[in-house]
Amino acid sequence: MQGDLYLFSGLLAFRLVNALTTGTYFQPDEFWQGLEPAHELVFGYGYLTWEWRDALRSIAHPLVFAGVYRLSEVFGFGVDGVLYGPKVLQSLCAALADIFVYKFSSKTYGDEISRITLLCTVTSAFNYHVSVRTFSNSMEMALLISALYFWPLETKLNYKSYIKALVLAAIACILRPTNALIWLYMGISLIYKHKSLKPGFSALAVVGIIFSCNALLDIWYYRRVTWPLYNFLKFNVVESLSSFYGVNRKLYYIIEALPQLLTVYLPFFFHGIYSSRRTLLAQMCAFVVFTYSLIAHKEMRFIYPLLPLFHIFSAISIVKLRVFSIPKFKYALVGALLALNLPLAIYASIVHQRGVIDVTTYIRSSPEITSVGFLMPCHSTPWMSHIHRPDVNAWFLTCEPPTGLSDTEILNYRDEADQFYDDPVMYLSTHFPPLTEPRQNQSLDYKYSWPTHLIIFGAFEKIFTSFVNDSYIECKRIFNSHLHDDSRRKGDVIVYRKV
């Protein structure tokens, strides 16, 4: 027990440094689906995306960060508490995931595999990049591996441990409804193994209680009777509107997501899961990845919670191949793993796409900015959870999905950001008043008025400067990335001030 405490303390210190030094942008949900609703709930201002207006998400995940914001206010931490409080909390979640994958692999596979699993976990570039971010998927991962630790994989069913697993699993399903795929598979397998429905009745009771408590939270938050889980499934499965945010090839998870998740551990993973193909965990992972592959909209985050298991299979392979059997080769391999993963982890977490985070710091610390517009793809930056200024009139180009439209309208639908990038000059001409028009008349017949400051990516610089001429001048240029797969997001982040 004392050894586990020392190990957890070391892992927590590691993840705390990991979290506090991470200052780059990965995907919008990190800010817009957790921190932004929490900020709006506690401070009374911010932006709620369409999912919150249509009640597709439970308040459970943002409520955790709302609690952090409240504590920050109580202790007078101010803006530092708003910016760093969630990072500290997420570092705790990441450290819990680390310790539980170690404990689970030790309990299930033995000490040798557990030590190598922990090595894979702490040297994983993707884990370093994502585990400390405020995604629901990151918290889902910690809950999943913790629940599996208590799950009765052995023949004997310990109901005390089983109930703990069910509680953690139910909370994970609230955070991410798709997590139910994992527990549906595990639950049916458990009932089949024990030839009894009693584990199923226990699961229904525990899940019923947890879901009922969550339903009350959602009714309190939305101020109406609603069931976000139903709304979520209706949008993503029945109406299949999630494809509006991108459609990927069938083998996306195999040929794109897994290589990014596992990097140098990929060959070990494939060998390890193949050699473990008759085990319940390997079959469950295959089932989940296969099921996700049937859905048009795919993201590597969706299978990220399975990464601890992927690392276990990698460790199994390393042991079977006796990779560490020769001491000198062992240390050389560990050094090579660090040499390959560490630069990638640091670059992704500290360098790549940091400008869209740094620009919020610039706005927050510049009192002369009273209004600001973001002529960027939607959700390219964090919002009030990082700007944290109620006095700033800020707007961005939206990208709401085509809800409530006919099939024909959906096919022809272009969101606001699409319309802008289809023809920027036309968009600026029709949605903004002439730059020479007096400021007091600017908002009468147009969607937008010209703000004191505008923010763009370098890729849009030539078009923008030719349109505004000398009406706006550059006042800040911030490095964002060396390269980007989205041509619209290439270049520096540039701040312009109205003359």
C-alpha positions in Angstrom: 0.0 0.0 0.0 2.8 2.4 0.9 4.6 1.6 -2.3 1.5 2.4 -4.3 1.2 5.7 -2.5 4.8 6.6 -3.4 4.2 5.6 -7.0 1.0 7.6 -7.2 2.8 10.7 -5.7 5.5 10.4 -8.4 2.9 10.0 -11.1 0.9 12.9 -9.8 4.0 15.2 -9.8 4.7 14.0 -13.4 1.2 14.7 -14.6 1.1 18.0 -12.8 4.2 19.2 -14.7 2.7 17.7 -17.8 -0.6 19.7 -17.4 0.9 23.0 -16.4 3.4 23.0 -19.3 0.8 22.0 -21.9 -0.2 25.2 -23.8 -1.3 24.1 -27.2 -4.6 23.4 -29.0 -5.7 19.9 -30.0 -9.5 19.8 -30.5 -12.4 22.2 -29.7 -14.2 20.0 -27.2 -11.3 20.4 -24.7 -12.6 24.0 -24.2 -16.1 24.3 -25.6 -17.8 21.2 -24.1 -16.4 21.2 -20.6 -14.8 24.5 -19.6 -17.0 26.9 -21.4 -20.4 25.6 -20.0 -18.7 25.5 -16.5 -17.5 29.1 -16.9 -20.9 30.2 -18.1 -22.6 28.5 -15.2 -20.3 30.0 -12.5 -19.5 33.4 -13.9 -22.7 34.1 -15.9 -21.1 34.8 -19.3 -19.6 32.7 -22.1 -20.9 30.9 -25.1 -23.0 27.7 -25.2 -22.7 25.7 -28.4 -25.8 24.3 -30.0 -25.4 21.0 -28.2 -26.2 22.7 -24.9 -29.1 24.7 -26.3 -30.6 21.4 -27.7 -29.7 19.5 -24.5 -27.5 16.8 -26.1 -25.0 16.8 -23.3 -25.2 16.2 -19.6 -24.0 18.9 -17.2 -22.1 16.2 -15.2 -18.7 16.8 -16.8 -18.8 20.6 -16.8 -20.1 20.6 -13.3 -16.8 19.1 -12.1 -15.0 22.1 -13.5 -17.7 24.5 -12.2 -16.8 23.1 -8.7 -13.1 24.0 -9.4 -14.1 27.6 -10.5 -16.3 28.0 -7.3 -13.4 26.9 -5.1 -11.1 29.3 -6.9 -13.5 32.1 -6.1 -13.8 31.1 -2.5 -10.0 31.0 -2.0 -9.5 34.2 -4.1 -7.3 32.7 -6.8 -8.8 34.9 -9.4 -7.9 34.4 -13.0 -5.0 32.0 -12.1 -7.6 29.7 -10.5 -9.7 29.9 -13.7 -6.8 29.0 -15.9 -4.9 26.5 -13.8 -7.5 25.0 -11.6 -8.9 22.7 -14.3 -5.4 21.7 -15.3 -4.6 20.6 -11.7 -7.8 18.6 -11.5 -7.1 16.9 -14.9 -3.6 16.0 -13.8 -5.1 14.2 -10.9 -7.4 12.2 -13.2 -4.4 11.4 -15.5 -2.3 10.2 -12.5 -5.3 8.0 -11.3 -5.5 6.5 -14.8 -1.7 5.8 -14.6 -1.8 4.1 -11.2 -4.9 2.1 -12.1 -3.5 0.7 -15.3 -0.5 -0.4 -13.3 -2.6 -2.0 -10.6 -5.0 -3.6 -13.1 -2.2 -5.1 -15.2 -0.4 -6.3 -12.1 -3.6 -7.9 -10.8 -4.5 -9.5 -14.1 -1.1 -10.3 -15.7 1.6 -10.1 -13.0 4.4 -7.7 -12.0 6.6 -7.9 -15.1 3.9 -7.0 -17.5 2.6 -4.3 -15.1 6.0 -2.6 -15.0 6.3 -2.5 -18.7 2.7 -1.3 -19.1 3.5 1.6 -16.8 6.6 2.3 -18.9 4.4 2.4 -22.0 1.9 4.7 -20.3 4.3 7.3 -19.0 6.4 7.3 -22.2 3.4 7.5 -24.5 3.6 10.7 -26.6 -0.2 10.7 -27.2 -0.9 10.1 -23.5 1.3 13.0 -22.6 -0.4 15.2 -25.2 -4.0 14.3 -24.3 -4.4 12.8 -20.8 -4.1 16.1 -19.0 -6.5 18.0 -21.3 -10.1 18.7 -20.2 -11.8 16.3 -22.6 -14.6 14.1 -21.3 -12.6 11.3 -23.1 -9.7 11.9 -20.7 -11.8 11.5 -17.6 -13.7 8.6 -19.3 -10.3 6.8 -19.7 -9.5 7.2 -16.0 -13.0 5.9 -15.0 -12.8 3.0 -17.5 -9.5 1.6 -16.3 -10.5 2.2 -12.6 -13.8 0.3 -13.2 -11.9 -2.6 -14.9 -9.6 -2.9 -11.9 -12.7 -3.7 -9.8 -14.5 -5.7 -12.5 -14.7 -9.5 -11.8 -12.6 -10.9 -14.6 -11.8 -13.9 -12.5 -14.3 -16.8 -11.9 -15.5 -15.7 -8.4 -17.8 -12.8 -8.3 -17.1 -10.4 -5.5 -20.2 -8.2 -5.3 -18.5 -5.5 -3.2 -15.9 -5.0 -5.9 -18.5 -5.4 -8.6 -20.6 -2.6 -7.3 -17.6 -0.2 -7.3 -17.0 -1.2 -10.9 -20.6 -0.5 -11.8 -20.6 2.9 -10.2 -17.5 4.0 -12.1 -18.8 2.5 -15.3 -22.1 4.3 -15.0 -20.4 7.6 -14.5 -18.2 7.0 -17.5 -21.3 6.3 -19.6 -22.8 9.6 -18.4 -19.7 11.5 -19.5 -19.6 9.7 -22.8 -22.7 7.6 -23.7 -20.7 5.6 -26.2 -18.8 4.1 -23.3 -21.9 1.9 -22.8 -20.6 -0.2 -25.7 -17.7 -1.4 -23.6 -19.9 -2.3 -20.6 -22.6 -3.9 -22.7 -20.0 -6.3 -24.0 -18.4 -6.9 -20.6 -21.8 -7.3 -18.8 -23.2 -9.8 -21.3 -20.0 -11.8 -21.1 -20.2 -11.8 -17.3 -23.8 -13.0 -17.3 -22.9 -15.7 -19.8 -19.9 -16.8 -17.8 -21.8 -17.1 -14.5 -25.0 -18.5 -16.1 -27.0 -16.2 -13.9 -29.0 -13.0 -14.4 -28.1 -11.7 -10.9 -25.1 -9.6 -12.1 -27.5 -8.1 -14.7 -30.1 -7.1 -12.1 -27.3 -5.6 -9.9 -26.1 -3.6 -12.9 -29.6 -2.3 -13.6 -30.1 -1.2 -10.0 -26.8 0.6 -9.8 -27.1 2.2 -13.2 -30.7 3.1 -12.5 -29.7 5.0 -9.3 -26.7 6.8 -10.9 -28.6 7.7 -14.1 -31.6 9.0 -12.0 -29.3 11.2 -10.0 -27.8 12.5 -13.2 -31.3 13.1 -14.7 -32.1 15.3 -11.7 -28.9 17.3 -12.3 -29.8 17.8 -15.9 -33.4 18.9 -15.1 -31.9 21.4 -12.6 -29.5 22.7 -15.2 -31.8 22.8 -18.3 -34.8 23.9 -16.2 -37.0 21.4 -18.0 -37.5 17.7 -18.2 -35.1 16.4 -20.8 -32.9 13.4 -21.3 -29.5 14.3 -23.0 -28.7 10.7 -23.6 -31.8 10.3 -25.8 -31.1 13.5 -27.6 -27.5 12.5 -28.2 -28.4 9.1 -29.7 -31.2 10.7 -31.8 -28.7 13.2 -33.3 -25.8 10.9 -33.8 -27.4 7.6 -34.6 -31.0 8.1 -35.8 -30.5 11.3 -37.7 -26.8 10.6 -38.3 -26.0 14.4 -38.4 -22.6 13.9 -36.7 -21.3 13.2 -40.3 -21.7 17.0 -40.8 -18.5 17.3 -38.9 -16.6 14.9 -41.1 -16.8 11.5 -42.7 -13.8 9.1 -42.5 -12.9 5.9 -44.3 -14.0 2.5 -42.8 -10.4 1.6 -41.8 -9.7 5.0 -40.2 -9.1 3.6 -36.7 -6.8 0.9 -38.0 -4.6 2.9 -40.4 -4.8 6.4 -38.9 -6.0 6.5 -35.3 -4.0 3.5 -33.9 -0.7 4.7 -35.3 -1.2 8.1 -33.7 -2.3 6.7 -30.4 0.5 4.1 -30.1 3.4 5.6 -32.2 6.4 3.3 -31.6 4.3 0.8 -29.7 2.1 0.0 -32.7 3.9 -3.2 -33.8 4.0 -4.5 -30.2 0.3 -3.8 -29.8 -0.7 -5.7 -32.9 1.4 -8.7 -31.8 0.1 -8.5 -28.3 -3.6 -8.3 -29.1 -3.2 -11.1 -31.7 -1.5 -13.4 -29.1 -4.3 -12.4 -26.6 -7.1 -12.8 -29.2 -8.9 -15.4 -27.1 -9.2 -13.2 -24.0 -12.2 -11.2 -23.1 -10.3 -7.8 -23.1 -8.9 -8.3 -26.6 -12.3 -9.3 -27.9 -14.0 -6.4 -26.3 -11.4 -3.9 -27.8 -11.9 -5.5 -31.2 -15.7 -5.2 -30.8 -15.6 -1.5 -29.8 -13.2 -0.5 -32.6 -15.3 -2.5 -35.2 -18.5 -0.9 -34.0 -17.0 2.6 -34.1 -15.8 1.9 -37.6 -19.4 1.5 -38.8 -20.2 5.1 -37.8 -19.4 7.7 -40.5 -18.0 10.4 -38.2 -14.8 9.1 -36.6 -12.2 10.7 -34.2 -9.2 9.1 -32.5 -10.6 10.5 -29.2 -13.4 8.0 -29.4 -11.1 5.0 -28.9 -8.6 6.9 -26.7 -10.1 5.6 -23.4 -9.0 2.1 -24.6 -5.3 3.2 -24.7 -4.5 1.8 -21.3 -5.6 -1.7 -22.6 -3.6 -1.1 -25.8 -0.5 -0.5 -23.6 -1.1 -3.7 -21.7 -1.2 -5.6 -25.0 2.0 -3.9 -26.0 3.6 -4.9 -22.8 2.4 -8.5 -23.3 4.2 -8.5 -26.6 7.4 -7.1 -25.2 7.5 -9.8 -22.6 6.6 -12.6 -25.1 9.3 -11.4 -27.4 11.8 -11.2 -24.5 12.8 -7.7 -25.7 14.1 -6.8 -22.2 15.9 -10.1 -21.5 19.3 -8.6 -22.2 20.1 -5.8 -19.7 22.2 -3.7 -22.1 19.6 -4.0 -24.8 16.9 -3.2 -22.3 18.4 0.2 -21.3 19.2 0.9 -24.9 15.5 0.3 -25.9 14.2 2.4 -23.1 16.5 5.2 -24.2 15.3 4.8 -27.8 11.7 4.9 -26.7 12.3 8.2 -24.8 14.3 9.6 -27.7 11.4 8.9 -30.1 8.4 9.8 -27.9 9.7 12.7 -25.8 10.4 15.2 -28.6 7.1 14.4 -30.2 5.3 14.8 -26.8 7.0 18.1 -26.1 6.5 19.5 -29.6 2.8 18.6 -29.6 2.1 19.9 -26.1 4.3 23.1 -26.1 4.9 24.2 -29.7 2.3 23.0 -32.3 -0.8 25.2 -32.3 0.1 27.4 -29.4 -0.8 30.7 -31.0 -4.5 30.1 -30.7 -4.0 29.8 -27.0 -1.5 32.6 -26.6 -3.9 35.0 -28.4 -6.4 34.6 -25.6 -3.7 35.7 -23.1 -3.1 38.8 -25.3 -6.8 39.7 -25.3 -7.1 39.1 -21.6 -4.2 41.4 -20.8 -4.9 44.2 -23.2 -7.5 46.6 -21.8 -7.6 48.6 -25.1 -9.4 45.6 -26.7 -13.1 46.3 -26.2 -14.5 44.3 -29.1 -12.9 41.5 -31.1 -13.9 39.3 -34.0 -12.4 36.0 -35.0 -12.4 35.5 -38.8 -11.3 31.9 -38.4 -12.8 28.4 -38.8 -15.3 28.1 -35.9 -13.9 27.1 -32.4 -10.3 27.8 -33.5 -9.5 29.2 -30.0 -10.7 28.8 -26.5 -13.4 31.3 -25.4 -14.3 32.9 -22.1 -12.8 30.1 -20.1 -9.5 31.6 -21.2 -10.3 35.2 -22.2 -12.2 35.7 -18.9 -13.3 39.3 -19.6 -17.1 40.1 -19.4 -16.4 43.6 -20.8 -15.2 42.4 -24.2 -17.8 42.1 -27.0 -16.5 39.1 -28.8 -17.8 37.0 -31.7 -16.7 34.2 -34.0 -17.9 32.5 -37.2 -20.2 29.7 -36.2 -20.6 26.2 -37.6 -23.9 24.9 -36.3 -25.2 21.6 -37.9 -28.3 21.5 -40.1 -30.9 20.4 -37.5 -34.6 20.6 -38.4 -34.0 20.8 -42.2 -35.2 18.7 -45.0 -32.9 16.2 -46.8 -32.6 18.6 -49.7 -31.8 21.5 -47.4 -29.2 19.4 -45.6 -27.4 18.5 -48.9 -27.1 22.2 -49.7 -26.4 23.5 -46.2 -23.4 25.7 -45.6 -22.7 26.9 -42.1 -21.5 30.5 -41.4 -17.8 29.6 -41.5 -18.3 27.7 -44.8 -20.0 30.7 -46.3 -17.2 32.9 -45.3 -14.4 30.7 -46.7 -16.4 30.0 -49.9 -16.1 33.7 -50.8 -14.5 35.9 -48.1 -14.8 39.2 -50.0 -18.5 38.6 -50.7 -19.1 37.6 -47.1 -17.4 40.7 -45.7 -19.2 42.9 -48.2 -22.6 41.6 -47.3 -22.3 41.0 -43.6 -20.3 44.1 -42.6 -21.0 47.8 -43.4 -18.6 49.8 -45.6 -15.5 50.6 -43.6 -16.1 54.3 -44.3 -19.6 54.3 -42.8 -19.9 56.1 -39.4 -19.5 53.7 -36.5 -22.9 54.6 -34.9 -24.7 53.4 -38.1 -22.7 50.2 -38.6 -25.0 47.7 -36.8 -28.3 48.9 -38.3 -28.6 46.7 -41.4 -25.7 44.3 -41.1 -25.1 41.2 -39.0 -21.7 42.5 -37.7 -20.2 45.8 -37.0 -16.4 46.3 -37.4 -14.8 45.6 -34.0 -11.8 47.4 -32.5 -9.7 44.2 -33.2 -9.9 41.4 -35.6 -8.0 38.1 -35.4 -7.1 35.9 -38.4 -4.7 33.2 -39.5 -1.8 34.0 -41.7 -3.3 32.0 -44.6 -6.0 34.7 -44.8 -3.7 37.7 -44.5 -3.4 38.8 -48.2 -7.2 38.7 -48.8 -7.9 40.5 -45.6 -5.3 43.3 -46.0 -6.4 44.0 -49.5 -10.0 44.3 -48.4 -9.5 46.5 -45.4 -6.7 48.6 -46.9 -5.5 50.9 -44.1 -8.5 50.6 -41.9 -6.9 48.0 -39.8 -3.2 47.7 -38.9 -1.3 44.7 -37.5 -0.6 45.0 -33.8 0.4 41.5 -32.8 1.7 38.5 -34.6 1.9 35.2 -32.7 3.5 32.0 -33.9 1.0 29.1 -34.1 2.4 26.2 -36.1 5.1 25.2 -38.5 2.6 23.2 -40.6 -1.1 22.3 -40.6 -3.4 19.8 -42.3 -6.1 22.5 -42.6 -5.1 25.1 -45.2 -7.4 27.7 -43.5 -5.4 27.4 -40.3 -1.9 27.8 -41.7 0.4 30.6 -40.7 0.7 32.8 -37.6 -2.2 34.1 -35.6 -2.4 37.8 -36.4 -4.2 40.5 -34.4 -5.3 43.7 -36.3 -6.4 47.0 -34.7 -8.9 49.3 -36.2 -7.4 52.7 -37.1 
